[in-house]
Amino acid sequence: MHDDQQGNADSARLPEESVHWLSKPLARFLRIEAVAAAVLLFFTVAAVGLANSPWAEAFLGAWETPIGLQVGSLDFVRSIRDWIGDGLMTLFFFLVAVELKRELVLGELRHPRMAALSVSAALGGMGVPAALYLLLQSGRPGEAGWGAVMATDTAFVIGCLALLKSRIPQSLRVFMLSLAIVDDIGAILVVAIGYGGHQLAWSALAVAGVGLAVVRLMALVGIRSMSLYVLAGAFIWFAVDRSGIHATITGVLLGLMTPTGRWVSDERLYRILDRVVAHPAGNEGSGATRDRQSLRLAETAARETLSPAERIQIALHPWVAYLVMPLFAFANAGVPLSLGDLGDAVTVAVFVGFALGKPAGILAFTWLALRLGAIKPAELEWKLLAGGSILAGIGFTMALFISNLAFDRSLLNQAKLGIFLASLFSAAVGLALLFWVTRQGKRVP
């Protein structure tokens, strides 16, 4: 009897394959929040190490290798580094925009008074560092780099918080994640407006606008084929790229257009599954029997109980976290280090913007938001906010991205050095403060 029950239980599961002995532990490992930051850190250290090794010239030169196509007057040839920054990073911006929309519709940011706290903190964390940077660089060659000190690196910040585990409340993680997402969107707008092309090709912009309208129409009429949306997105990306606006803004626009509503409700799914359970016995050799149709219907229904935004986030997040961002860091973090560069004006301005401007701006604007009616969770104490705001000074991925646009080659290494020093300082001091604040025992997440 026991064997029969065990057999019935086993038949209710998916069959096991040899690969599952590897894939299941790996899947559990990849769910750890700190993994993405660890992978990013590994490739960052590798890039810095290679840039200061005997192979530095070959390593740095390899990223400048031109690849692409040229069709008539259309030239789509650029360096490997530029393809990573302009092409692959569009996926990063797309994911950020999807996460933002999902938070606005389904998450914590759907409550205006709670959203006001994160949005205000993000605005302060962008505005004050930029102001400090401009104060230090006004009239100097590096003045145009004010945008580089505005963005917080989401992966590293969440990775640092993961090290604290249950010592900190979940509300701090939600606050920092929401702040970082809004921060990234602000940085993307800075890229599009402050560092886009000076001469716009209005015909290309019009073509991109038509492409966006087609995507919206596809969603309205119920087209759900991801391959069609990928083709439309690629078309829009090329049009935006030819317009003179930085092509990564395509990811933001398409991400904000991604639907967050489900096509199939839970109730409908259950009714469809009941139909599968009660399916009649059919001809095993035919693919057109009613039971096979019911199974295909159930497969579609199960997939469509998740909104497109949720499905894309689940599918795309591992690729962005473990491929796109580490590859970007590997291509851009390589900088020759020299103690003589520590006092350079751009290095100091970047360090001050991140290490001092970020926490000052976040705390000041958080206080202001609370005075104007925003809501702060009771367990989110000011000491915790102080530690989190210092961690926000880790501005790596987006800082490097904007630095490549804002600085010429003579100043770029100074900016990168400032980013590295500020990120190390912010991580060390922020974690030390949070460990000290929570030293009396573990908190309930």
C-alpha positions as CSV (number, residue, x, y, z in Angstrom):
1,M,0.0,0.0,0.0
2,H,2.8,2.3,0.9
3,D,4.6,1.6,-2.3
4,D,1.4,2.5,-4.3
5,Q,1.1,5.8,-2.4
6,Q,4.8,6.5,-3.1
7,G,4.3,5.7,-6.8
8,N,1.3,8.0,-7.0
9,A,3.3,10.8,-5.4
10,D,6.3,10.3,-7.7
11,S,4.0,10.3,-10.8
12,A,2.7,13.8,-9.7
13,R,6.2,15.3,-10.2
14,L,8.2,16.1,-13.3
15,P,10.6,13.3,-14.2
16,E,14.2,13.6,-13.0
17,E,17.1,13.8,-15.3
18,S,20.8,13.4,-14.6
19,V,21.4,17.1,-15.3
20,H,19.1,18.0,-12.3
21,W,21.8,16.8,-9.9
22,L,23.8,19.7,-11.1
23,S,21.1,22.3,-12.1
24,K,19.1,22.1,-8.8
25,P,22.0,23.0,-6.4
26,L,23.2,25.6,-8.9
27,A,19.7,27.2,-9.1
28,R,19.7,27.4,-5.3
29,F,23.1,28.9,-5.3
30,L,22.2,31.6,-7.9
31,R,19.2,32.7,-5.8
32,I,21.6,34.1,-3.2
33,E,21.5,37.9,-3.5
34,A,25.2,38.3,-2.9
35,V,26.2,36.1,-5.9
36,A,25.6,38.8,-8.5
37,A,27.8,41.2,-6.5
38,A,30.5,38.6,-6.0
39,V,30.6,37.8,-9.8
40,L,30.8,41.6,-10.6
41,L,33.6,42.0,-8.0
42,F,35.5,39.1,-9.5
43,F,35.5,40.6,-13.0
44,T,36.3,44.0,-11.7
45,V,39.4,42.8,-9.8
46,A,40.4,40.8,-12.9
47,A,40.1,43.8,-15.1
48,V,42.1,46.0,-12.7
49,G,44.7,43.2,-12.4
50,L,45.1,42.8,-16.1
51,A,45.3,46.5,-16.7
52,N,48.3,46.6,-14.3
53,S,50.0,43.5,-15.6
54,P,52.5,42.9,-18.5
55,W,49.5,42.0,-20.7
56,A,47.9,45.4,-20.1
57,E,48.3,46.7,-23.7
58,A,46.9,43.6,-25.2
59,F,44.0,43.4,-22.7
60,L,43.0,47.1,-23.1
61,G,43.5,47.1,-26.9
62,A,41.3,44.0,-27.4
63,W,38.2,46.0,-26.3
64,E,38.9,48.5,-29.1
65,T,38.6,46.0,-31.9
66,P,36.0,47.2,-34.4
67,I,33.2,44.8,-35.4
68,G,29.8,45.3,-37.2
69,L,28.2,45.8,-40.6
70,Q,28.2,48.6,-43.1
71,V,25.3,48.6,-45.6
72,G,25.5,51.5,-48.1
73,S,25.5,54.8,-46.1
74,L,24.4,53.0,-42.9
75,D,27.4,52.3,-40.7
76,F,27.0,50.0,-37.7
77,V,30.6,49.4,-36.9
78,R,31.9,50.2,-33.4
79,S,34.4,48.7,-30.9
80,I,33.6,45.7,-28.8
81,R,33.5,48.0,-25.7
82,D,31.0,50.3,-27.4
83,W,28.8,47.3,-28.4
84,I,28.7,46.2,-24.8
85,G,28.0,49.7,-23.5
86,D,25.4,50.7,-26.1
87,G,23.9,47.3,-26.9
88,L,24.1,44.8,-24.0
89,M,23.6,47.5,-21.4
90,T,20.2,48.3,-23.1
91,L,19.1,45.0,-21.5
92,F,20.2,46.3,-18.1
93,F,18.2,49.5,-18.6
94,F,15.3,47.5,-19.8
95,L,15.3,45.3,-16.7
96,V,15.6,48.4,-14.5
97,A,12.6,50.0,-16.1
98,V,10.6,46.8,-15.9
99,E,11.4,46.5,-12.2
100,L,10.4,50.1,-11.7
101,K,7.1,49.7,-13.4
102,R,6.4,46.5,-11.4
103,E,7.2,48.3,-8.2
104,L,4.9,51.2,-9.2
105,V,2.0,49.0,-10.1
106,L,2.4,45.9,-7.8
107,G,5.1,46.7,-5.2
108,E,5.8,49.1,-2.4
109,L,5.9,52.1,-4.7
110,R,2.2,51.8,-5.5
111,H,1.5,53.6,-2.3
112,P,2.2,57.3,-3.0
113,R,3.2,58.3,0.5
114,M,5.6,55.3,0.8
115,A,7.0,55.8,-2.7
116,A,7.6,59.5,-1.8
117,L,10.2,58.4,0.7
118,S,12.3,56.4,-1.8
119,V,11.8,58.9,-4.6
120,S,12.8,61.9,-2.5
121,A,15.9,60.0,-1.1
122,A,16.9,59.1,-4.7
123,L,16.5,62.7,-5.8
124,G,18.7,63.9,-3.0
125,G,21.2,61.2,-3.7
126,M,21.5,62.4,-7.2
127,G,21.3,66.2,-6.8
128,V,23.6,66.8,-3.9
129,P,26.6,64.7,-5.3
130,A,26.3,66.5,-8.6
131,A,26.2,69.9,-6.9
132,L,29.3,69.0,-4.8
133,Y,31.1,67.8,-7.9
134,L,30.3,70.9,-9.9
135,L,31.4,73.0,-6.9
136,L,34.8,71.3,-7.0
137,Q,35.1,71.2,-10.8
138,S,33.5,74.5,-11.9
139,G,35.5,75.9,-14.7
140,R,37.9,72.9,-14.9
141,P,38.3,70.4,-17.7
142,G,36.3,67.7,-15.8
143,E,33.3,69.9,-15.3
144,A,31.2,67.8,-17.7
145,G,31.5,64.7,-15.6
146,W,28.9,65.8,-13.0
147,G,26.6,63.0,-14.1
148,A,29.1,60.3,-13.1
149,V,28.5,60.8,-9.4
150,M,24.7,60.4,-9.5
151,A,24.1,56.7,-9.7
152,T,24.1,53.9,-7.1
153,D,25.2,50.4,-8.1
154,T,22.2,48.2,-7.3
155,A,24.0,44.9,-7.4
156,F,26.8,45.9,-5.0
157,V,24.4,47.6,-2.5
158,I,22.0,44.6,-2.4
159,G,25.0,42.3,-2.1
160,C,26.3,44.2,0.9
161,L,22.9,44.1,2.5
162,A,22.8,40.3,1.9
163,L,25.9,40.0,4.0
164,L,23.9,41.3,7.0
165,K,21.2,38.7,6.5
166,S,18.5,38.9,9.2
167,R,20.4,41.5,11.3
168,I,18.5,44.3,9.3
169,P,14.8,44.7,8.7
170,Q,13.3,43.9,5.3
171,S,12.1,47.5,5.1
172,L,15.7,48.7,4.7
173,R,16.3,46.3,1.7
174,V,13.0,47.5,0.1
175,F,14.0,51.1,0.7
176,M,17.5,50.7,-0.8
177,L,16.2,48.7,-3.7
178,S,13.5,51.2,-4.5
179,L,16.0,54.1,-4.1
180,A,18.5,52.4,-6.4
181,I,15.9,51.7,-9.1
182,V,14.8,55.3,-9.1
183,D,18.4,56.4,-9.0
184,D,19.2,54.3,-12.1
185,I,16.2,55.8,-14.0
186,G,17.5,59.2,-13.1
187,A,21.0,58.3,-14.4
188,I,19.5,57.0,-17.6
189,L,17.7,60.3,-18.2
190,V,21.0,62.1,-17.5
191,V,22.6,59.9,-20.2
192,A,19.8,60.7,-22.7
193,I,19.6,64.4,-22.0
194,G,23.0,65.4,-20.8
195,Y,25.3,63.1,-22.8
196,G,23.2,62.4,-26.0
197,G,24.1,63.6,-29.4
198,H,24.2,67.3,-30.0
199,Q,22.6,67.0,-33.5
200,L,19.4,65.0,-33.6
201,A,18.2,63.2,-36.7
202,W,14.5,63.9,-36.6
203,S,13.6,61.4,-39.3
204,A,15.3,58.6,-37.3
205,L,13.4,59.7,-34.2
206,A,10.1,59.6,-36.1
207,V,10.9,56.0,-37.2
208,A,11.6,55.1,-33.6
209,G,8.3,56.7,-32.6
210,V,6.4,54.7,-35.2
211,G,8.1,51.5,-33.8
212,L,7.0,52.3,-30.3
213,A,3.5,52.9,-31.5
214,V,3.5,49.5,-33.3
215,V,4.7,47.8,-30.0
216,R,1.8,49.5,-28.1
217,L,-0.6,48.4,-30.8
218,M,0.7,44.8,-30.6
219,A,0.0,44.7,-26.9
220,L,-3.5,46.2,-27.3
221,V,-4.5,43.6,-29.9
222,G,-3.2,40.7,-27.7
223,I,0.0,39.6,-29.5
224,R,2.1,37.6,-27.0
225,S,4.9,36.3,-29.1
226,M,8.1,37.4,-27.4
227,S,10.1,36.9,-30.6
228,L,8.0,39.6,-32.4
229,Y,8.6,42.0,-29.5
230,V,12.3,41.3,-29.7
231,L,12.4,42.1,-33.4
232,A,10.4,45.3,-32.9
233,G,12.7,46.3,-30.0
234,A,15.8,45.7,-32.2
235,F,14.3,47.9,-34.9
236,I,13.6,50.7,-32.5
237,W,17.1,50.4,-31.0
238,F,18.7,50.9,-34.4
239,A,16.4,53.9,-35.1
240,V,17.2,55.6,-31.8
241,D,20.9,54.9,-32.3
242,R,20.8,56.7,-35.7
243,S,18.9,59.6,-34.1
244,G,21.8,60.9,-32.0
245,I,20.1,60.0,-28.7
246,H,22.0,57.3,-26.7
247,A,20.5,54.0,-27.8
248,T,20.2,52.6,-24.2
249,I,17.1,54.9,-23.7
250,T,15.3,52.3,-25.9
251,G,15.5,49.8,-23.0
252,V,13.8,52.3,-20.6
253,L,11.0,53.1,-23.0
254,L,10.2,49.5,-23.8
255,G,10.5,48.5,-20.1
256,L,8.0,51.1,-19.0
257,M,5.7,49.9,-21.8
258,T,5.8,46.3,-20.6
259,P,2.3,45.2,-19.3
260,T,2.0,44.3,-15.6
261,G,-1.5,42.8,-15.9
262,R,-2.1,39.1,-16.2
263,W,-4.0,37.6,-19.1
264,V,-5.2,34.5,-17.2
265,S,-6.6,34.8,-13.6
266,D,-6.1,32.2,-10.9
267,E,-9.7,31.1,-11.1
268,R,-9.6,30.5,-14.8
269,L,-6.3,28.6,-14.4
270,Y,-7.9,26.3,-11.8
271,R,-10.9,25.6,-14.1
272,I,-8.5,24.7,-17.0
273,L,-6.5,22.4,-14.7
274,D,-9.7,20.7,-13.6
275,R,-10.4,20.1,-17.2
276,V,-7.0,18.5,-17.6
277,V,-7.5,16.3,-14.5
278,A,-10.9,15.1,-15.9
279,H,-9.7,14.6,-19.5
280,P,-11.1,11.6,-21.3
281,A,-8.9,8.8,-22.5
282,G,-7.9,9.4,-26.1
283,N,-5.9,7.9,-28.9
284,E,-2.3,7.8,-27.7
285,G,-1.0,8.0,-31.2
286,S,-2.7,11.2,-32.2
287,G,-1.6,14.7,-31.3
288,A,-5.0,16.2,-31.9
289,T,-6.9,14.4,-29.2
290,R,-8.9,16.3,-26.7
291,D,-6.5,15.4,-23.8
292,R,-3.5,16.7,-25.7
293,Q,-5.3,19.9,-26.5
294,S,-6.2,20.3,-22.8
295,L,-2.6,19.9,-21.8
296,R,-1.4,22.5,-24.3
297,L,-4.2,24.8,-23.0
298,A,-3.0,24.3,-19.4
299,E,0.6,25.0,-20.4
300,T,-0.4,28.3,-21.9
301,A,-2.7,29.2,-19.0
302,A,0.0,28.4,-16.4
303,R,2.5,30.7,-18.3
304,E,0.0,33.5,-18.7
305,T,-0.9,33.7,-15.0
306,L,2.3,35.7,-14.7
307,S,2.3,39.1,-16.2
308,P,4.7,39.9,-19.0
309,A,6.7,42.1,-16.6
310,E,7.1,39.2,-14.2
311,R,8.0,36.7,-16.9
312,I,10.6,39.0,-18.4
313,Q,12.1,39.8,-15.0
314,I,12.4,36.1,-14.1
315,A,13.9,35.2,-17.5
316,L,16.2,38.3,-18.0
317,H,17.5,39.0,-14.5
318,P,20.1,36.1,-14.4
319,W,21.5,37.1,-17.8
320,V,21.9,40.7,-16.8
321,A,23.3,39.9,-13.3
322,Y,25.7,37.1,-14.4
323,L,26.6,38.1,-17.9
324,V,25.9,41.7,-19.0
325,M,27.1,43.6,-15.9
326,P,30.2,41.5,-15.3
327,L,31.1,41.7,-19.0
328,F,30.6,45.5,-18.8
329,A,32.8,45.7,-15.8
330,F,35.5,43.5,-17.4
331,A,35.5,45.8,-20.4
332,N,35.5,49.1,-18.5
333,A,37.0,48.7,-15.1
334,G,40.6,48.2,-16.3
335,V,42.6,51.3,-15.2
336,P,46.3,51.6,-14.6
337,L,46.8,52.5,-10.9
338,S,49.3,55.0,-9.6
339,L,49.6,56.5,-6.2
340,G,50.4,59.8,-7.9
341,D,46.9,60.0,-9.2
342,L,45.2,60.0,-5.8
343,G,45.3,63.8,-5.5
344,D,44.1,64.6,-9.0
345,A,41.2,67.0,-9.1
346,V,38.7,64.7,-10.8
347,T,39.5,61.8,-8.5
348,V,38.9,64.0,-5.5
349,A,35.7,65.4,-6.9
350,V,34.3,62.0,-7.7
351,F,35.2,60.6,-4.3
352,V,33.6,63.6,-2.5
353,G,30.5,63.3,-4.6
354,F,29.9,59.7,-3.8
355,A,31.4,59.3,-0.3
356,L,30.0,62.5,1.2
357,G,27.3,63.8,-1.3
358,K,25.3,60.6,-1.5
359,P,24.6,60.1,2.2
360,A,24.1,63.8,2.8
361,G,21.6,64.1,0.0
362,I,19.7,60.9,0.9
363,L,19.3,61.7,4.6
364,A,18.5,65.4,4.0
365,F,15.8,64.7,1.4
366,T,14.4,61.7,3.4
367,W,13.9,64.1,6.4
368,L,12.3,66.7,4.1
369,A,10.0,64.0,2.6
370,L,8.8,63.0,6.1
371,R,8.1,66.6,7.0
372,L,6.0,66.9,3.9
373,G,3.9,63.8,4.7
374,A,5.8,60.7,3.5
375,I,5.6,57.5,5.5
376,K,8.6,55.7,7.0
377,P,8.2,52.2,8.5
378,A,8.6,52.2,12.2
379,E,11.5,49.7,12.2
380,L,13.4,51.8,9.6
381,E,15.4,53.7,12.2
382,W,17.6,56.7,11.3
383,K,20.8,54.8,12.2
384,L,19.8,52.1,9.7
385,L,19.0,54.8,7.1
386,A,22.5,56.4,7.8
387,G,24.2,53.1,7.1
388,G,22.2,52.4,4.0
389,S,22.8,56.0,2.7
390,I,26.5,55.5,3.0
391,L,26.3,52.2,1.1
392,A,24.6,54.2,-1.7
393,G,27.9,55.8,-2.3
394,I,28.9,52.5,-4.1
395,G,28.4,53.9,-7.6
396,F,30.1,51.4,-9.9
397,T,28.4,50.2,-13.1
398,M,26.4,53.3,-14.0
399,A,29.3,55.6,-12.9
400,L,31.7,53.8,-15.2
401,F,29.1,54.0,-18.0
402,I,28.5,57.7,-17.7
403,S,32.3,58.4,-17.2
404,N,32.9,56.8,-20.6
405,L,30.6,59.4,-22.1
406,A,31.5,62.4,-20.1
407,F,35.3,62.3,-19.9
408,D,38.0,62.3,-22.5
409,R,40.9,59.8,-22.3
410,S,43.1,62.2,-20.4
411,L,40.6,62.3,-17.4
412,L,38.9,59.0,-17.7
413,N,41.4,57.1,-15.5
414,Q,41.2,59.8,-12.8
415,A,37.4,59.4,-12.7
416,K,37.7,55.6,-12.6
417,L,40.1,55.8,-9.7
418,G,37.7,58.1,-7.8
419,I,34.9,55.6,-8.4
420,F,36.9,52.7,-7.1
421,L,38.1,54.5,-4.0
422,A,34.6,55.9,-3.2
423,S,33.0,52.5,-3.7
424,L,35.5,50.8,-1.4
425,F,35.1,53.5,1.3
426,S,31.3,53.5,1.1
427,A,31.1,49.7,1.3
428,A,33.5,49.4,4.3
429,V,32.1,52.3,6.3
430,G,28.4,51.5,5.5
431,L,28.8,47.8,6.5
432,A,30.8,48.7,9.6
433,L,28.0,51.2,10.7
434,L,25.2,48.7,10.1
435,F,27.1,45.9,11.9
436,W,27.6,48.3,14.8
437,V,24.0,49.4,14.9
438,T,22.7,45.8,14.9
439,R,25.4,44.5,17.2
440,Q,22.9,43.7,20.0
441,G,21.4,40.8,18.1
442,K,19.7,39.7,15.0
443,R,16.6,41.5,13.7
444,V,13.6,39.9,12.2
445,P,13.6,40.4,8.4
